[in-house]
Amino acid sequence: MNVVFERRIFACAMDFSGTDDLYFYKLREDTATWVEVHNDPGQYFTKATLYGSFNPLIILVFDGATPEMAYVSVNRGETWAAFPTSRTYYCFLPVQTDMIYAATNNKLYLSIDFGGSWTEVWEYNTGATGGPIEIIRYPGEGATPARFVIVHDEGAVFWADEGDWTPHEVATGLAAITKVLVNGNVLIAFTDETCVTSVDRGETWGVGVELVPYKYFMDGVFSGRAEKDIIIACSDTMVMSYDNGVTWRIGKTMAGTLIHSIAHSRDYELFGVNETYGKFYRMRDYGEIIDEYTFLPENTDIKARSLLHIGEKSGIVGDSAGTIGITGCSDGVIAIKRGSGRE
């Protein structure tokens, strides 16, 4: 039986009155208001990343490039709890309810008991510095084994086939990577000004393409109108590609509004936040601002630093039978069904 759910948008916020308290909020899109779902007093952070599409969900908060604390939800973000680990994990990949992959700066680990214990499965990095920012798993098919790809923030990419686990290190040509977008077999790695693309599951990477003459890359999402659409917030201007990053064009200039983070809503809309002024915005996917709000009118000391959303494609490109498959739907909802791969 299929289970259909809407996208959900979360804000990771901080109290700037001096307490450095961390808050998670869930957005009620019908009223453009935020509902508090978690609070961790004194937990300072500068950015946050969400992993997973259903259950579990994991949010990892960072201070700069250093992971600080992980939080987990098993009810699609209604409640959250600390997810303590014995190692410094830079990114996660939930595969099933109790199966989670996690990467340190040189090894990939697997837990099959919801993080209770971890087993090393792959020492992928013996020399590169920096930390991983994305784990991607491609499904096996026939005699072709599943493949894991790990992208490092200093420009290196590592891949191995499951079972063999022979590490292969590939240079992307980028000195640093700030974001990775996954769309089927297409991987796109970004710096602030340039992107490179791989169409063979990370084995080779194309020539760098300049986004446009705009710096200050902030965030990026697939817009959802078509599977090759990408929207990026660069300072106060939207930049977009309709061909998986081959060419780029300038969208709407947002009248000096600096967007620090964006999340993809339904109906081809985006939500953006401005941390400095405590604002958030409802926007069309090419950058036109529809509405502007105060993030929390009742407490202007609490300001959002990161917007996160579920219901989009995750790092799991496909699964074997018996796991949860994700298929995007044009009306902005996601269909979940067991035993099917992710498209």
C-alpha positions, 0 to 999 in steps of 0.5 A: 500500500502506498503512503503519501506525505507532503514535504516538511520544512524545518528551521534550525535556529539560535537564540542570539540574546546570549544564551546560544540555545538551539531550536528546531521549528517545523513550518506550518505552510498554511499559516506561515508560522513555526512550531517549536519541536526541539530545544537544546540549551547552550548548543552553539552552531553555525549551520545544519544538514538534514539526512533522510527522507522518511524515518529516521531523520538525522540533523547534524549541526556544525560549528564552522566545518566541525560537527557538533551534535546529531539529532534524530527523529523517528516520526518525521520531525514531530519530535527530536532527541540527541543522537550521541556517537562515539566518533566524529561523523561528518555525514549520515545516510539512513537507508532503512529504519534501523540501518544507517551509514556514517562517514568519518574523515577516512572511514565508512561505518554501518549500524544495523541497530539504529546507532547502538553499535557501528561496524567499519565497512570501508577505509576509503581515505588514507591521505586526503585532508578535510571532511566528507560532505555527502554519502551517495549509494547507487543500487546494485542491478543484476551482476552490478554491485551497489556503489558508494561515493563519498565527496570530500569538502577539499575536492576529492571524491572516493568510490567503491563497489559494495563487497569489493570495497577497493577505494578509488580516489578521483580529483574533481578539479575543484579546490573545495566543494561546498555542496553536492546535488544528486539527480539519478546518475548525475552528481553535481559538485559546487564551489562558490563560483563553479560546478562540475558534473559526473554522469558515471557514478563519480568515476570521472568529472567534467570541466568546471562551469562558471555559475554566473559572475555572482559569488557567495553561494548560499544554498541549492535545491532541485526546483521540482518543475523538471528533474534537471532544474536547479535553483541556487541562492547567490547573495541577493540573486537567484541563479538557475540551470535547466540542464543539470548544471551545463548552463546557467542563467540569472533569475530574479534579483531580490532587491537587496534581500540577502538569503542565507538558506533556502528550502523547497516547498510545494507548488514550485515555491521556495522559502528563504531566511535572512539570519541577520534581520530575522526574516523569512520569505515565501518565493517563486522558484525563480526568485520573486518574493511573494511574502515577507514575514518576521521569523518569530514575531513573539521572540525576535532574538531567535533567528533561523540559520538553516532551512531544511526540507524532506520530501526531496531526493536523498543520497540513496539513489536506489534501494534493493527490494524490501526497503522504502522507495521514493518517487517524486510527484508533480503536485509537490508530494512524495509517494512512498512504497516498499520494494521499489527503487528510487527514481 
